[in-house]
Amino acid sequence: MSKVVIYTTSMCCYCHRAKDLLRQKGVQFDEIDASARDVRAAMIQKAGGRTSVPQIWIGGDHVGGCDDLYALDRAGRLDPMLGRQNA
């Protein structure tokens, strides 16, 4: 499976939804707490200026936030990005 990295904060409902979808798919992910100012600044720079959480990368490709993740799933493009076969 592709490596998944997700920047989150603990009180973000969209972060919880994104992680729930990934867990439902059996995906392990690296979660980075973006609560600290320096971590958030690094996330914003890495995400091309996007300031909201979550911000998600799959296999090194930035896919965006929670709505983007669910849109990929609805379009049938998430499983191939995750490297899931016959999902």
Buried (B, 14 or more C-beta within 10 A) or exposed (E): BBBBBBBBBEEBEBBBBBBEBBEEBEBEBEBBEBBEEEEBEBBBEBBEEBEBBBBBBBEEEBBBBBEBBBBBBEEEEBBEBBEBEEE
